[in-house]
């Protein structure tokens, strides 16, 4: 096994660990808002880590272009999706965990 394969494997493993962290966050965190944050952060970084691992494993121009576009779109859309999920929870009346400070006037 070459060093390139080892680095690629470690990046893919890191992505899998981040996915597992997101799943634990979905199960253990107390409300919809913190769950949305955990899923957006850990899953977004997990996908990017796996894609970079694939790029390290197969470094050619078509793969680099495709994976670079996928990484850019992932980093642009995951935060927006996380905010949209949290806003949907807010608008549906999902209660935050007790002690949470929030603005009682949501955006229009």
Buried (B, 14 or more C-beta within 10 A) or exposed (E): EEEEEEBBBEBBEBBBEBBEBBBEBBEEBEBBBBBBBBBBBBBBBBBBBBBBBBBBBEEEEEBEEEBEEBBEEBEEEBEEBBEEBBBEBBEEEBEBEEEEEEEEEEEE
